[in-house]
């Protein structure tokens, strides 16, 4: 059986929160709820499909990545230098 785009199922949406969490492509994507947390390994899975790393780097559901913003965060917090 061949599945075409017209007959493919709709993507499953992990977020069932009200109001809905930001999507993986929104600027505030980090505000989504945590589904799975592994602090001992340094990462968490958010309900929008984003893997958030301890160093603030991110892996988006489409496989693209967002570089860590550690320097940016340290600059904003002089007491952490």
Secondary structure, 3 states (H helix, E strand, C coil): CCCCHHHCCCCCCCCCCCCCCCCCCCCCHHHCCEEEEECCCCEEEECCCCEEECCCCEECCCCCEECCCHHHHHHHCHHHC
